[in-house]
Amino acid sequence: MAPLAGLLVLVALASLTVALSRSARFAQLTFTAAVTTCVAAALLYPHLFLTVGSYKLTGLIVPLIQIIMFGMGTTLGLADFARVLAMPWGVLVGTVLQFGVMPCAGFLLARAFGFDGEVAAGIVLVGAAPGGVASNVMTYLAGGNVALSVTMTAVSTLLSPVFTPLAMQGLAGRFVPVDAWAMMVSIIQMIILPIIAGLALNRLLRDQRWMPRVLPIVSMTAICAIITIITANSRDQLIAVAGALIGVVICHNVIGFTLGYWGARLCRLSEADSRTASIEVGLQNAGMASGLAISVLHSTDAGLAAAIFGPWMNAAGSVLASYWRQRPPASSSADH
């Protein structure tokens, strides 16, 4: 029972830190601290997070991601998708940058840092994932367009069954064999169906006030558990490539933030909308990348980049959001 006890301790830690948060900014900071603690525990005591009896804990990753996506679905409504018609240019620019910049950057960085095989494929996989679920909070803190952020995240997620497998087959396929069809089916089962279920529940129970309080805690706890399991299962490989892989992750994230912002500015989006695009492009759905590494690539090594990208992007995103928060965007018409 020791492995299960260790996992439950980390789950309780993540739940407590997030539950005690009194503001969006503090929630993000405590969540980052919880993830960092979980990674440290997995590195120091990996045996606690490998198996329970004969059951491998990697089998929990896909169900945990489904829980996260279900929680995301409960935060969405039909209005979030209808906004595509109200601001089509911003959504289009953000989506093109998301699936254009990040997969290519991941491939080029994997080559530049000398990675190959499953680890390299995992770097591309992080870039090929849609926007991360934390982007909406970061956008709010940065003074961006929260409505646009929610819509960008929803649209990129719904498009991921098509664009993620295509990017993986075209780019990661140079490192490992990639079954694009199997990946598409996996994304639909792991991401799209739980989101639809969450949407339906939100529609049925939209007057229930407990959902916005409870489900984010459940989702953040699930993210902590996923990162812990991935880190524990690939501890030795992670230690061997940690320095170079951390360098890749930092560069990948910075490229996303930078090209997301300036790409949006070049497309004549407002300052607030450009900040939104920057955060959407820089923050990836690392949980989905972890799940695909296990369910399609059948490799915990392919999930290493996602395990590092998750904690890093939250820390870096918090710093960027705090910087922008001190510099509110101008609301003049000249900015549009």
GISUL-V751537 format. One record per backbone hydrogen bond with DSSP energy under -1.0 kcal/mol. NH is the residue of the N-H (numbers start at 1). CO is the residue of the C=O. E is the energy in kcal/mol with one decimal. If there is no record, write none. Layout:
NH;CO;E
NH;CO;E
//
This chain:
5;1;-2.6
6;2;-2.6
7;3;-2.4
8;4;-2.6
9;5;-2.0
10;6;-1.8
11;7;-2.5
12;8;-2.6
13;9;-2.3
14;10;-2.6
15;11;-2.6
16;12;-2.7
17;13;-2.5
18;14;-1.9
19;15;-2.9
20;16;-2.1
21;18;-1.3
27;23;-2.6
28;24;-2.0
29;25;-2.0
30;26;-2.7
31;27;-2.2
32;28;-2.2
33;29;-2.1
34;30;-2.3
35;31;-2.5
36;32;-2.4
37;33;-2.2
38;34;-2.2
39;35;-2.4
40;36;-2.3
41;37;-2.4
42;38;-2.3
43;39;-2.0
44;40;-2.1
45;41;-3.0
48;45;-1.6
49;46;-1.9
52;55;-2.5
55;52;-2.1
57;50;-2.4
59;56;-1.9
60;57;-2.2
61;58;-1.3
64;60;-2.4
65;61;-2.3
66;62;-2.3
67;63;-1.8
68;64;-2.1
69;65;-2.7
70;66;-2.2
71;67;-2.4
72;68;-2.1
73;69;-2.4
74;70;-1.6
75;72;-1.3
76;73;-1.2
80;77;-1.2
82;78;-2.2
83;79;-1.4
84;81;-1.5
85;82;-1.5
87;83;-2.4
91;87;-1.7
92;88;-2.6
93;89;-2.8
94;90;-2.4
95;91;-2.4
96;92;-2.6
97;93;-2.4
98;94;-2.4
99;95;-2.4
100;96;-1.2
101;97;-2.3
105;101;-2.6
106;102;-2.4
107;103;-2.2
108;104;-2.6
109;105;-2.5
110;106;-2.2
111;107;-2.0
112;108;-2.7
113;109;-2.4
114;111;-1.2
115;110;-2.4
120;116;-1.2
121;117;-2.2
122;118;-2.0
123;119;-1.5
124;120;-1.9
125;121;-2.3
126;122;-1.9
127;123;-1.5
128;124;-2.0
132;283;-2.0
135;132;-1.3
138;134;-2.1
139;135;-2.6
140;136;-1.9
141;137;-2.3
142;138;-1.9
143;140;-1.1
144;139;-2.9
149;145;-2.3
150;146;-2.6
151;147;-2.0
152;148;-2.9
153;149;-2.6
154;150;-2.3
155;151;-2.9
156;152;-2.8
157;153;-2.0
158;154;-2.3
159;155;-1.9
162;159;-1.7
163;159;-2.2
164;160;-1.6
166;162;-1.5
167;163;-2.4
168;164;-2.4
169;165;-2.8
170;166;-2.3
171;167;-2.3
173;168;-1.6
174;171;-1.6
175;172;-2.4
176;172;-2.2
180;178;-1.0
183;179;-2.2
184;180;-2.4
185;181;-2.4
186;182;-2.3
187;183;-2.5
188;184;-2.1
189;185;-2.3
190;186;-3.0
191;187;-2.9
192;187;-1.6
193;188;-2.7
195;191;-1.7
196;192;-2.5
197;193;-2.3
198;194;-2.4
199;195;-2.7
200;196;-2.3
201;197;-2.3
202;198;-2.6
203;199;-2.1
204;200;-2.0
205;201;-3.1
208;205;-1.9
214;210;-2.7
215;211;-2.0
218;214;-2.0
219;215;-2.8
220;216;-2.5
221;217;-2.2
222;218;-2.2
223;219;-2.1
224;220;-2.1
225;221;-2.1
226;222;-2.4
227;223;-2.4
228;224;-2.1
229;225;-2.4
230;226;-2.5
231;227;-2.4
232;228;-2.4
233;229;-2.2
234;230;-1.5
238;234;-2.8
239;235;-2.6
240;236;-1.9
241;237;-1.7
245;241;-2.9
246;242;-2.8
247;243;-1.8
248;244;-2.2
249;245;-2.6
250;246;-2.6
251;247;-2.4
252;248;-2.9
253;249;-2.6
254;250;-2.5
255;251;-2.6
256;252;-2.0
257;253;-2.4
258;254;-2.8
259;255;-2.8
260;256;-1.8
261;257;-1.8
262;258;-2.6
263;259;-2.0
264;260;-1.4
265;261;-2.2
266;262;-2.4
267;263;-1.2
268;265;-1.9
269;264;-2.4
274;270;-2.5
275;271;-2.3
276;272;-1.8
277;273;-2.4
278;274;-2.4
279;275;-2.2
280;276;-2.6
281;277;-2.6
282;278;-2.3
283;279;-2.0
285;130;-2.3
286;284;-1.9
289;285;-1.8
290;286;-2.2
291;287;-2.3
292;288;-2.5
293;289;-1.9
294;290;-1.6
295;291;-3.2
296;292;-2.1
297;292;-2.1
299;293;-2.8
303;300;-1.1
304;301;-1.4
307;303;-2.1
308;304;-1.7
309;305;-3.0
310;306;-2.3
312;308;-2.0
313;309;-3.1
314;310;-1.5
315;311;-2.0
316;312;-3.2
317;313;-2.6
318;314;-1.8
319;315;-1.8
320;316;-2.6
321;317;-2.7
322;318;-2.2
323;319;-2.2
324;320;-2.5
325;321;-2.1
326;322;-1.2
327;324;-1.6
335;332;-1.5
336;333;-1.8
//
